[in-house]
C-alpha cells in the first residue's frame, strides 16, 4: 500500500479557494423578506383614543391664573363639591389657586385591554400654567368617542424639563407644560373586538399596493391551501379562518409569521416644505435633462435723514427716510444632467447643481413637470 502525500502548496490552494467561496457567499446580497405581520394587520384589532379633563395639584406656585382661566376654578369647585365641600358663590370668583392647573389627559386603549390593566397617559396644560413639574393628577375619568368612561387616570407627573426665572430673566430646558404618567390609568371597561365573528378575517395592508396584496394572498394559499385567501383590492385580503377561539388565534399567529419576498417599491420623493428636507427611495431614476438655476435677490436699505429749516423761518425740524432699492440676479449656467438609473447617480447629479435644499424643492418639481424625474412627488 502506498501513502499519497498532498503537496504543501496544494493544501494552501484548497484552503484559499474555500475561504474565497465562503467570502463570496457572505458577500452575496440576501433576498430581503418581510413577514405578513410587518405589512398588514387584522382589521378590527386596533387601539382607541381616550381623553378627559383633569386637574393637576401640588404645583409650586406655577399653576394657572384662575382669574384668567375660569374653567380651572370651576373644575376645582366641582371636585370639592363631590367631596362634600360647598364654596360660597362670592368666594369662587376670587379663588387664587396658584398650585392648581387645568389639563387635558389623553391615552391609547390597546386592543383586548381588560379591567384593571394599567396604561400610560399623557398630560398637557390647557391654561397659562408655567410648569407642571412636581404636580399630581387627581382622579380623572377618560372617555372614548362614544362618551363612555373606559379608564381612570391618577398619579404623579414626570416632566422631562427644568426652568428657573428671576429678575426678568428666564432659563428653560425642554417643555414644562406637558408630562407623562407611566401606568397612570386603569382600564374600567372592555372594548369588544370583532375578532371571533364570522368564518373569515380581513387583513388590511399598511399601504395600498396591489402587488403586496397579491403576494400576501399567495403566501397564505401556499401554506394553508388554495382558496384560503383572496385579495379584495389593493389593501384588503379576505382570509378563511377557524371559528373556535384557540384555533383562530393559533391560525393568525402562524399566518403572521409567513415570509414575503419584498417587491421593488414604487419610486417616490418626499419633500418637507417647512424644513427643506428631501428623501428619495432607491427606485428613483432620472432622465436626461438640462437645468439652469439662478438666484434673484432684492435689497432695500433705508437711511434716516433730518430736514433742518433755516433760522427765523418758522419751520420745524422733521425726520425723513431715504430708501435705496437694488435688484440683483445672479447668472445661472445651463447644466446638463445625464440619465441616472441608480439612486447614487441621482444624488451625484443633484449635488452637481450646488443648490440649497430649498432650491432643490423647486428644481425637483420642475424636473418632474418636464417628465425627466421618474418618481412620485409627495409634499408633507
PALOKOL-853541 format. One record per residue: residue in three letters; x, y, z of N, C-alpha, C in turn. Coordinates in steps of 0.05 Angstrom, whole numbers, padded with zeros to 5 digits, always signed. Example, Ala and Ser with C-alpha at 12.3 -4.5 7.8 and 13.67 -1.06 7.14 Angstrom:
ALA+00264-00114+00156+00246-00090+00156+00264-00066+00156;SER+00257-00045+00142+00273-00021+00143+00258+00001+00157;
END
This chain:
UNK+00017-00024+00000+00000+00000+00000+00018+00025+00000;UNK+00010+00043-00017+00026+00068-00019+00010+00091-00006;UNK+00024+00107+00008+00011+00131+00020+00015+00155+00002;UNK-00006+00168-00004-00005+00192-00021-00003+00217-00004;UNK+00018+00232-00008+00022+00257+00006+00014+00280-00011;UNK-00004+00298+00001-00013+00322-00014+00009+00343-00011;UNK+00018+00354-00033+00038+00375-00031+00028+00398-00014;UNK+00048+00412-00002+00041+00434+00016+00027+00456+00002;UNK+00036+00463-00022+00023+00485-00037-00005+00479-00045;UNK-00011+00453-00050-00039+00445-00058-00058+00450-00034;UNK-00048+00443-00010-00065+00448+00014-00071+00477+00016;UNK-00052+00495+00012-00056+00523+00013-00076+00532-00008;UNK-00074+00520-00032-00092+00528-00054-00121+00522-00047;UNK-00126+00497-00036-00153+00490-00029-00164+00506-00006;UNK-00146+00513+00012-00154+00530+00035-00163+00557+00026;UNK-00147+00569+00008-00154+00596-00003-00179+00595-00019;UNK-00183+00573-00034-00208+00570-00050-00232+00568-00032;UNK-00230+00554-00010-00252+00551+00008-00259+00578+00022;UNK-00237+00592+00029-00242+00618+00041-00254+00638+00022;UNK-00246+00637-00004-00257+00654-00024-00287+00648-00029;UNK-00294+00622-00029-00322+00614-00033-00339+00623-00009;UNK-00328+00621+00015-00343+00629+00039-00347+00659+00039;UNK-00326+00674+00031-00329+00704+00030-00350+00712+00009;UNK-00350+00697-00014-00369+00703-00035-00398+00699-00025;UNK-00402+00677-00010-00429+00671+00000-00437+00692+00020;UNK-00419+00701+00037-00425+00721+00057-00431+00748+00044;UNK-00416+00753+00022-00419+00780+00010-00444+00780-00009;UNK-00454+00757-00016-00477+00757-00035-00501+00770-00021;UNK-00515+00788-00034-00538+00801-00022-00561+00781-00019;UNK-00570+00778+00006-00592+00760+00011-00619+00774+00004;UNK-00637+00758-00006-00663+00768-00013-00678+00777+00013;UNK-00685+00802+00014-00698+00812+00038-00727+00803+00038;UNK-00736+00792+00061-00763+00782+00063-00777+00795+00087;UNK-00802+00802+00083-00818+00813+00105-00838+00792+00114;UNK-00845+00793+00139-00867+00777+00149-00893+00791+00144;UNK-00915+00776+00143-00941+00788+00138-00948+00808+00160;UNK-00940+00802+00185-00946+00820+00207-00933+00847+00204;UNK-00912+00849+00188-00898+00874+00184-00911+00892+00162;UNK-00928+00880+00146-00940+00896+00124-00971+00897+00126;UNK-00982+00881+00144-01012+00880+00146-01020+00875+00175;UNK-01045+00882+00181-01056+00877+00208-01085+00868+00205;UNK-01094+00853+00225-01121+00843+00225-01141+00867+00229;UNK-01160+00870+00212-01179+00892+00214-01195+00888+00240;UNK-01200+00910+00254-01215+00910+00279-01198+00907+00303;UNK-01173+00898+00300-01155+00896+00323-01138+00922+00324;UNK-01147+00941+00339-01134+00967+00340-01138+00980+00367;UNK-01124+01002+00372-01127+01016+00397-01148+01038+00393;UNK-01157+01049+00416-01177+01070+00416-01167+01094+00432;UNK-01172+01118+00422-01163+01142+00436-01182+01149+00458;UNK-01170+01156+00481-01185+01165+00505-01176+01193+00512;UNK-01194+01209+00523-01187+01236+00532-01205+01244+00555;UNK-01195+01263+00571-01210+01273+00594-01199+01299+00604;UNK-01215+01314+00619-01207+01339+00631-01200+01333+00660;UNK-01177+01343+00669-01168+01338+00696-01154+01362+00708;UNK-01146+01358+00733-01133+01379+00749-01107+01368+00760;UNK-01086+01384+00758-01060+01377+00769-01056+01395+00794;UNK-01051+01384+00817-01048+01399+00842-01020+01395+00852;UNK-01013+01410+00873-00987+01408+00886-00965+01422+00871;UNK-00972+01441+00853-00951+01456+00839-00939+01478+00858;UNK-00915+01485+00853-00901+01504+00870-00905+01533+00859;UNK-00930+01542+00860-00937+01569+00851-00936+01573+00821;UNK-00935+01551+00806-00933+01553+00777-00959+01545+00763;UNK-00981+01545+00777-01007+01537+00766-01020+01559+00749;UNK-01045+01554+00742-01060+01573+00726-01067+01598+00742;UNK-01069+01621+00728-01080+01645+00739-01111+01643+00736;UNK-01124+01635+00758-01152+01628+00756-01170+01651+00749;UNK-01160+01676+00753-01177+01698+00745-01179+01700+00714;UNK-01159+01689+00700-01159+01689+00671-01168+01662+00660;UNK-01168+01641+00676-01176+01614+00668-01199+01606+00685;UNK-01224+01613+00678-01247+01607+00695-01253+01577+00697;UNK-01245+01561+00677-01251+01532+00679-01234+01519+00700;UNK-01211+01531+00708-01195+01519+00729-01210+01521+00756;UNK-01220+01545+00762-01235+01548+00787-01261+01532+00786;UNK-01273+01531+00763-01298+01515+00761-01292+01485+00765;UNK-01270+01476+00755-01263+01448+00758-01257+01441+00787;UNK-01242+01458+00801-01236+01452+00829-01261+01455+00846;UNK-01280+01473+00839-01305+01475+00853-01322+01450+00850;UNK-01323+01439+00826-01338+01414+00822-01326+01391+00836;UNK-01299+01390+00837-01286+01368+00851-01291+01369+00881;UNK-01289+01394+00892-01294+01397+00921-01323+01390+00928;UNK-01342+01396+00909-01370+01390+00914-01374+01360+00916;UNK-01359+01344+00900-01361+01315+00902-01351+01305+00928;UNK-01333+01320+00941-01322+01312+00967-01339+01323+00990;UNK-01361+01337+00983-01379+01347+01004-01372+01375+01014;UNK-01355+01389+00999-01347+01416+01007-01360+01436+00987;UNK-01377+01453+00997-01390+01473+00980-01379+01500+00986;UNK-01369+01514+00966-01358+01541+00969-01380+01562+00964;UNK-01380+01584+00978-01398+01606+00972-01393+01617+00945;UNK-01414+01627+00932-01411+01637+00905-01392+01661+00904;UNK-01392+01677+00925-01374+01701+00925-01345+01693+00926;UNK-01339+01671+00940-01310+01663+00942-01300+01649+00917;UNK-01318+01637+00901-01310+01623+00878-01297+01642+00858;UNK-01308+01666+00855-01297+01685+00835-01271+01696+00843;UNK-01265+01695+00869-01239+01707+00879-01218+01686+00885;UNK-01222+01661+00876-01203+01640+00881-01176+01646+00868;UNK-01154+01643+00882-01127+01646+00872-01112+01620+00876;UNK-01116+01601+00858-01105+01574+00862-01079+01573+00846;UNK-01057+01582+00857-01032+01583+00842-01019+01555+00841;UNK-01029+01536+00856-01017+01509+00856-01034+01489+00841;UNK-01054+01499+00825-01072+01482+00810-01071+01489+00781;UNK-01071+01469+00763-01071+01474+00734-01092+01456+00721;UNK-01107+01467+00702-01125+01451+00686-01110+01438+00663;UNK-01116+01412+00659-01100+01397+00639-01119+01379+00623;UNK-01110+01372+00599-01123+01351+00583-01106+01325+00585;UNK-01120+01303+00591-01107+01278+00595-01115+01260+00571;UNK-01095+01248+00558-01100+01231+00535-01086+01204+00539;UNK-01097+01183+00527-01086+01156+00529-01095+01140+00505;UNK-01082+01118+00500-01089+01099+00479-01097+01073+00493;UNK-01122+01065+00489-01132+01040+00500-01126+01017+00480;UNK-01107+01000+00488-01099+00979+00468-01121+00958+00464;UNK-01119+00944+00442-01138+00922+00436-01136+00901+00458;UNK-01158+00889+00464-01161+00867+00483-01154+00875+00512;UNK-01154+00902+00517-01149+00911+00544-01171+00902+00563;UNK-01164+00893+00587-01183+00883+00607-01184+00902+00631;UNK-01206+00902+00646-01208+00918+00670-01186+00912+00690;UNK-01174+00933+00701-01152+00931+00719-01125+00933+00706;UNK-01124+00932+00679-01098+00935+00665-01089+00964+00666;UNK-01063+00968+00670-01052+00996+00671-01043+01005+00644;UNK-01048+01030+00637-01039+01041+00612-01026+01068+00618;UNK-01009+01077+00600-00995+01103+00603-01014+01126+00595;UNK-01010+01149+00607-01026+01173+00600-01007+01196+00595;UNK-01016+01215+00578-01002+01240+00573-01019+01263+00584;UNK-01006+01282+00597-01019+01304+00609-01008+01330+00597;UNK-01026+01347+00588-01018+01372+00575-01034+01395+00587;UNK-01020+01417+00593-01033+01441+00604-01051+01454+00583;UNK-01074+01463+00592-01092+01477+00573-01097+01506+00583;UNK-01083+01515+00603-01085+01542+00613-01058+01557+00610;UNK-01053+01575+00628-01028+01590+00627-01009+01582+00650;UNK-01010+01557+00657-00991+01547+00678-00962+01549+00667;UNK-00945+01557+00685-00916+01560+00677-00902+01533+00677;UNK-00910+01515+00695-00897+01489+00696-00915+01469+00710;UNK-00914+01444+00701-00929+01422+00714-00910+01404+00730;UNK-00885+01412+00732-00865+01395+00745-00872+01393+00775;UNK-00871+01368+00785-00877+01363+00813-00907+01361+00819;UNK-00924+01361+00798-00953+01361+00803-00964+01333+00805;UNK-00988+01331+00816-01003+01306+00820-01030+01309+00805;UNK-01035+01290+00787-01060+01289+00773-01081+01275+00791;UNK-01103+01289+00797-01124+01276+00813-01142+01260+00795;UNK-01158+01243+00807-01175+01223+00792-01189+01236+00769;UNK-01183+01226+00745-01194+01238+00720-01206+01215+00703;UNK-01232+01216+00698-01244+01196+00680-01236+01201+00651;UNK-01229+01180+00637-01221+01182+00609-01244+01169+00592;UNK-01253+01184+00573-01276+01176+00557-01268+01170+00528;UNK-01284+01153+00515-01279+01147+00487-01297+01164+00470;UNK-01297+01158+00444-01313+01174+00425-01343+01171+00430;UNK-01351+01150+00444-01380+01146+00449-01388+01159+00475;UNK-01370+01173+00489-01377+01187+00514-01376+01169+00538;UNK-01370+01144+00536-01368+01126+00559-01340+01127+00572;UNK-01340+01122+00598-01315+01123+00613-01302+01095+00610;UNK-01277+01094+00600-01263+01069+00596-01238+01066+00614;UNK-01230+01088+00627-01207+01086+00645-01207+01109+00664;UNK-01193+01106+00687-01190+01127+00707-01160+01132+00710;UNK-01152+01158+00709-01124+01165+00710-01119+01180+00736;UNK-01095+01175+00747-01086+01189+00771-01057+01182+00776;UNK-01041+01202+00785-01014+01196+00792-00996+01220+00790;UNK-00970+01216+00797-00950+01238+00796-00939+01240+00768;UNK-00936+01265+00759-00926+01271+00732-00896+01269+00731;UNK-00887+01259+00708-00858+01260+00701-00855+01281+00679;UNK-00842+01303+00685-00838+01325+00666-00808+01326+00659;UNK-00801+01320+00634-00773+01320+00626-00763+01348+00619;UNK-00762+01365+00638-00753+01392+00634-00746+01406+00660;UNK-00734+01429+00658-00727+01445+00681-00727+01474+00673;UNK-00731+01492+00693-00731+01520+00687-00729+01536+00712;UNK-00720+01561+00709-00717+01580+00731-00719+01608+00720;UNK-00730+01626+00737-00733+01654+00728-00729+01672+00752;UNK-00721+01696+00747-00717+01716+00768-00706+01742+00756;UNK-00716+01764+00767-00706+01790+00758-00711+01795+00729;UNK-00733+01785+00718-00739+01789+00689-00724+01770+00671;UNK-00707+01752+00681-00693+01733+00664-00705+01705+00668;UNK-00703+01689+00648-00715+01662+00649-00698+01643+00633;UNK-00694+01619+00645-00679+01598+00632-00697+01573+00632;UNK-00700+01559+00609-00717+01536+00608-00704+01515+00591;UNK-00706+01490+00599-00695+01467+00584-00719+01449+00579;UNK-00723+01442+00554-00745+01425+00545-00772+01438+00551;UNK-00793+01422+00552-00820+01432+00554-00830+01426+00582;UNK-00842+01447+00595-00851+01444+00622-00882+01442+00625;UNK-00896+01446+00603-00925+01446+00605-00938+01420+00595;UNK-00922+01399+00594-00933+01373+00587-00916+01351+00601;UNK-00930+01330+00609-00916+01308+00623-00929+01282+00617;UNK-00919+01261+00630-00928+01234+00625-00930+01219+00652;UNK-00949+01201+00654-00952+01184+00678-00951+01155+00668;UNK-00929+01141+00672-00928+01113+00664-00947+01097+00681;UNK-00963+01080+00668-00983+01063+00682-01001+01081+00699;UNK-01008+01104+00689-01023+01124+00704-01053+01121+00703;UNK-01063+01101+00688-01092+01098+00686-01098+01068+00687;UNK-01121+01062+00699-01131+01034+00700-01156+01031+00682;UNK-01156+01010+00667-01179+01005+00649-01203+00997+00666;UNK-01226+01008+00659-01251+01003+00674-01272+00989+00657;UNK-01268+00990+00631-01289+00978+00613-01275+00965+00589;UNK-01287+00943+00580-01276+00928+00558-01288+00938+00531;UNK-01271+00940+00511-01280+00946+00484-01280+00920+00469;UNK-01304+00913+00459-01307+00888+00445-01293+00889+00418;UNK-01278+00869+00412-01263+00867+00386-01275+00845+00369;UNK-01283+00851+00345-01297+00830+00328-01277+00811+00316;UNK-01260+00799+00333-01240+00780+00322-01252+00753+00316;UNK-01272+00744+00332-01282+00717+00330-01309+00716+00315;UNK-01317+00739+00303-01342+00739+00289-01338+00729+00260;UNK-01357+00712+00251-01357+00701+00224-01336+00679+00220;UNK-01335+00670+00196-01316+00648+00189-01292+00658+00174;UNK-01287+00684+00174-01264+00696+00159-01255+00721+00173;UNK-01231+00729+00167-01220+00754+00177-01209+00770+00154;UNK-01206+00796+00157-01195+00813+00136-01168+00824+00145;UNK-01149+00823+00128-01123+00835+00132-01122+00861+00118;UNK-01113+00882+00131-01110+00908+00119-01081+00916+00116;UNK-01072+00922+00092-01044+00929+00088-01039+00957+00099;UNK-01015+00962+00108-01008+00989+00118-01008+01009+00095;UNK-01000+01001+00071-01000+01019+00048-01014+01004+00025;UNK-01030+01019+00010-01044+01007-00012-01025+00999-00035;UNK-01024+00973-00041-01006+00963-00062-01017+00937-00072;UNK-01024+00935-00098-01036+00911-00109-01016+00888-00109;UNK-00991+00894-00114-00971+00873-00115-00968+00860-00087;UNK-00967+00876-00066-00964+00865-00039-00989+00849-00032;UNK-01012+00859-00039-01037+00845-00033-01037+00817-00046;UNK-01028+00816-00071-01027+00791-00086-01007+00772-00073;UNK-00984+00782-00064-00964+00765-00052-00973+00754-00025;UNK-00987+00770-00009-00998+00761+00016-01017+00739+00012;UNK-01036+00742-00007-01055+00721-00013-01041+00695-00023;UNK-01021+00698-00039-01007+00675-00049-00992+00660-00027;UNK-00980+00675-00009-00965+00662+00013-00984+00647+00032;UNK-01008+00658+00037-01028+00644+00054-01038+00619+00040;UNK-01044+00622+00014-01055+00598-00001-01034+00576-00003;UNK-01009+00584-00005-00987+00564-00007-00985+00548+00019;UNK-00989+00562+00042-00986+00549+00067-01011+00534+00076;UNK-01035+00546+00072-01059+00534+00083-01077+00522+00062;UNK-01069+00523+00037-01085+00511+00016-01098+00531-00002;UNK-01101+00524-00027-01113+00542-00047-01141+00549-00039;UNK-01148+00575-00041-01174+00585-00034-01176+00595-00006;UNK-01154+00593+00010-01155+00603+00037-01156+00633+00039;UNK-01145+00647+00019-01144+00676+00019-01148+00687-00009;UNK-01159+00710-00010-01162+00724-00036-01161+00754-00031;UNK-01147+00768-00049-01145+00797-00047-01170+00810-00058;UNK-01183+00826-00041-01207+00840-00049-01201+00866-00065;UNK-01179+00879-00057-01170+00903-00072-01140+00907-00065;UNK-01130+00931-00069-01101+00935-00065-01094+00939-00035;UNK-01114+00936-00017-01107+00940+00011-01119+00918+00029;UNK-01139+00903+00020-01153+00884+00037-01151+00856+00026;UNK-01145+00837+00044-01144+00808+00037-01163+00794+00055;UNK-01181+00779+00044-01200+00763+00059-01189+00735+00064;UNK-01188+00726+00089-01176+00700+00096-01196+00683+00111;UNK-01200+00659+00102-01217+00640+00116-01202+00630+00141;UNK-01216+00631+00164-01203+00624+00189-01221+00606+00206;UNK-01209+00590+00224-01226+00573+00242-01244+00590+00259;UNK-01266+00579+00267-01285+00594+00284-01280+00591+00313;UNK-01267+00569+00322-01261+00565+00350-01239+00584+00359;UNK-01241+00596+00382-01223+00618+00390-01194+00610+00391;UNK-01188+00587+00404-01160+00579+00406-01148+00572+00379;UNK-01164+00559+00362-01154+00552+00336-01150+00577+00319;UNK-01168+00597+00322-01165+00621+00306-01140+00637+00314;UNK-01135+00638+00340-01111+00652+00350-01086+00639+00340;UNK-01085+00612+00341-01062+00597+00331-01059+00601+00301;UNK-01081+00602+00286-01080+00606+00257-01069+00634+00251;UNK-01078+00654+00265-01069+00682+00260-01039+00684+00267;UNK-01031+00672+00289-01003+00673+00297-00985+00661+00276;UNK-00993+00638+00265-00977+00625+00245-00977+00640+00219;UNK-01001+00651+00212-01003+00666+00187-00986+00691+00187;UNK-00985+00705+00210-00970+00730+00211-00940+00725+00208;UNK-00930+00701+00213-00902+00695+00211-00893+00686+00183;UNK-00912+00684+00165-00905+00676+00137-00888+00697+00124;UNK-00868+00688+00109-00849+00706+00097-00859+00715+00069;UNK-00853+00740+00063-00860+00752+00037-00834+00762+00024;UNK-00830+00755-00001-00808+00767-00016-00815+00796-00022;UNK-00799+00814-00013-00806+00843-00018-00803+00850-00047;UNK-00822+00865-00056-00822+00874-00084-00808+00902-00086;UNK-00801+00909-00110-00788+00935-00114-00808+00957-00107;UNK-00801+00976-00088-00821+00997-00081-00825+01016-00104;UNK-00847+01029-00104-00852+01050-00124-00834+01074-00119;UNK-00825+01086-00140-00806+01109-00138-00821+01132-00125;UNK-00809+01144-00105-00823+01166-00091-00802+01185-00080;UNK-00808+01211-00082-00792+01232-00070-00809+01247-00050;UNK-00802+01247-00025-00817+01260-00004-00804+01287+00003;UNK-00820+01308+00002-00809+01335+00006-00824+01347+00030;UNK-00808+01357+00050-00819+01372+00072-00815+01401+00067;UNK-00836+01415+00059-00833+01443+00050-00827+01462+00073;UNK-00832+01453+00098-00827+01470+00121-00798+01470+00129;UNK-00785+01446+00129-00758+01444+00137-00738+01442+00114;UNK-00748+01438+00090-00730+01435+00067-00718+01408+00064;UNK-00729+01388+00079-00718+01361+00078-00728+01347+00053;UNK-00710+01331+00040-00717+01316+00016-00707+01287+00020;UNK-00725+01268+00016-00718+01240+00019-00726+01225-00007;UNK-00707+01210-00018-00711+01194-00042-00707+01165-00036;UNK-00725+01148-00046-00720+01119-00042-00704+01108-00065;UNK-00697+01082-00063-00678+01070-00082-00688+01066-00110;UNK-00714+01070-00114-00725+01065-00141-00726+01090-00158;UNK-00717+01113-00147-00718+01138-00162-00697+01138-00184;UNK-00706+01144-00209-00687+01147-00231-00691+01174-00244;UNK-00671+01182-00259-00671+01209-00271-00665+01207-00301;UNK-00681+01220-00317-00677+01221-00346-00658+01244-00353;UNK-00649+01244-00378-00631+01265-00387-00646+01292-00388;UNK-00634+01312-00377-00646+01339-00377-00625+01360-00373;UNK-00632+01385-00378-00614+01408-00374-00627+01427-00356;UNK-00612+01439-00337-00623+01456-00316-00607+01481-00314;UNK-00621+01504-00313-00608+01530-00307-00623+01541-00283;UNK-00607+01548-00262-00620+01559-00238-00603+01582-00228;UNK-00616+01606-00226-00602+01630-00216-00617+01641-00192;UNK-00602+01657-00176-00614+01669-00152-00621+01698-00158;UNK-00645+01706-00148-00654+01733-00150-00656+01745-00122;UNK-00642+01767-00117-00643+01780-00091-00651+01809-00093;UNK-00668+01817-00075-00677+01845-00073-00668+01856-00047;UNK-00653+01879-00048-00642+01891-00024-00654+01919-00021;UNK-00665+01925+00002-00677+01951+00008-00663+01962+00032;UNK-00651+01986+00029-00636+01999+00050-00650+02026+00056;UNK-00657+02031+00082-00670+02055+00090-00651+02071+00108;UNK-00646+02097+00100-00629+02114+00116-00644+02138+00127;UNK-00645+02142+00153-00660+02165+00164-00645+02191+00158;UNK-00659+02211+00151-00648+02238+00145-00664+02259+00160;UNK-00650+02281+00169-00662+02303+00184-00664+02327+00166;UNK-00688+02339+00165-00692+02363+00150-00693+02387+00170;UNK-00672+02404+00168-00669+02427+00187-00677+02453+00173;UNK-00697+02468+00183-00705+02493+00170-00685+02515+00175;UNK-00685+02536+00158-00667+02559+00162-00675+02574+00187;UNK-00656+02589+00197-00661+02605+00220-00682+02626+00215;UNK-00700+02631+00234-00721+02651+00233-00741+02645+00211;UNK-00742+02621+00201-00761+02615+00180-00788+02605+00191;UNK-00788+02599+00217-00813+02589+00229-00819+02560+00223;UNK-00802+02546+00209-00807+02518+00202-00799+02500+00226;UNK-00805+02474+00223-00799+02454+00244-00780+02433+00232;UNK-00766+02422+00250-00747+02400+00243-00762+02374+00239;UNK-00758+02361+00216-00772+02336+00211-00751+02315+00203;UNK-00760+02290+00209-00742+02267+00203-00755+02252+00179;UNK-00739+02249+00158-00749+02234+00135-00731+02210+00130;UNK-00740+02193+00112-00726+02168+00106-00720+02167+00076;UNK-00696+02159+00070-00688+02155+00042-00683+02125+00037;UNK-00698+02114+00018-00696+02086+00012-00680+02081-00013;UNK-00664+02060-00012-00647+02052-00035-00654+02023-00041;UNK-00665+02018-00065-00674+01991-00073-00655+01981-00095;UNK-00644+01957-00090-00627+01944-00110-00637+01916-00116;UNK-00638+01909-00141-00646+01883-00150-00622+01870-00165;UNK-00614+01847-00155-00591+01833-00167-00599+01805-00174;UNK-00593+01797-00198-00598+01770-00207-00572+01757-00216;UNK-00565+01735-00202-00540+01721-00208-00545+01704-00233;UNK-00525+01702-00250-00528+01686-00274-00529+01656-00267;UNK-00546+01642-00281-00549+01613-00277-00539+01598-00302;UNK-00518+01582-00298-00507+01567-00320-00525+01543-00327;UNK-00527+01536-00352-00542+01513-00361-00526+01488-00356;UNK-00536+01470-00339-00522+01445-00331-00538+01422-00342;UNK-00523+01404-00356-00536+01380-00367-00533+01357-00347;UNK-00555+01344-00341-00555+01321-00323-00558+01296-00340;UNK-00540+01277-00338-00543+01252-00354-00564+01234-00342;UNK-00573+01214-00358-00592+01194-00347-00580+01180-00323;UNK-00595+01176-00302-00585+01163-00278-00605+01141-00271;UNK-00595+01116-00271-00611+01093-00266-00609+01082-00237;UNK-00591+01094-00221-00588+01086-00194-00590+01110-00175;UNK-00597+01105-00150-00601+01127-00131-00574+01142-00127;UNK-00552+01128-00126-00526+01141-00122-00520+01160-00145;UNK-00528+01153-00169-00523+01170-00192-00542+01195-00191;UNK-00566+01191-00182-00585+01213-00179-00575+01233-00159;UNK-00565+01223-00136-00554+01240-00116-00530+01255-00126;UNK-00513+01242-00141-00489+01255-00151-00496+01277-00171;UNK-00517+01271-00187-00525+01291-00207-00538+01316-00193;UNK-00554+01311-00173-00566+01334-00159-00545+01350-00143;UNK-00525+01336-00132-00504+01351-00118-00488+01368-00137;UNK-00486+01360-00162-00471+01376-00181-00483+01403-00186;UNK-00509+01406-00180-00522+01432-00184-00512+01452-00164;UNK-00503+01443-00140-00494+01462-00120-00517+01478-00108;UNK-00542+01469-00109-00564+01484-00100-00570+01477-00070;UNK-00582+01495-00056-00590+01491-00029-00615+01473-00028;UNK-00621+01461-00005-00645+01444-00003-00670+01459-00011;UNK-00672+01485-00004-00696+01500-00011-00698+01503-00042;UNK-00674+01507-00055-00674+01509-00084-00681+01482-00097;UNK-00672+01460-00084-00678+01434-00096-00708+01428-00096;UNK-00722+01439-00076-00751+01435-00076-00763+01444-00103;UNK-00756+01468-00112-00766+01479-00137-00755+01464-00161;UNK-00729+01456-00159-00716+01443-00182-00729+01415-00186;UNK-00733+01400-00165-00745+01373-00168-00773+01375-00179;UNK-00789+01395-00170-00816+01398-00181-00815+01405-00211;UNK-00795+01421-00219-00792+01429-00247-00783+01404-00263;UNK-00765+01388-00253-00756+01364-00267-00779+01345-00270;UNK-00796+01342-00250-00819+01325-00252-00839+01335-00273;UNK-00843+01361-00273-00862+01372-00293-00851+01369-00321;UNK-00824+01368-00324-00813+01364-00351-00812+01335-00359;UNK-00819+01317-00341-00820+01288-00348-00794+01274-00345;UNK-00773+01287-00333-00747+01274-00331-00743+01260-00304;UNK-00761+01264-00284-00759+01251-00258-00779+01229-00257;UNK-00769+01204-00256-00786+01181-00256-00792+01173-00227;UNK-00809+01189-00215-00817+01185-00187-00841+01201-00181;UNK-00855+01193-00159-00878+01208-00149-00869+01228-00129;UNK-00878+01253-00131-00871+01274-00112-00893+01275-00091;UNK-00885+01274-00066-00903+01276-00043-00893+01299-00025;UNK-00909+01319-00021-00903+01342-00004-00917+01339+00023;UNK-00902+01339+00044-00914+01336+00071-00909+01362+00087;
END
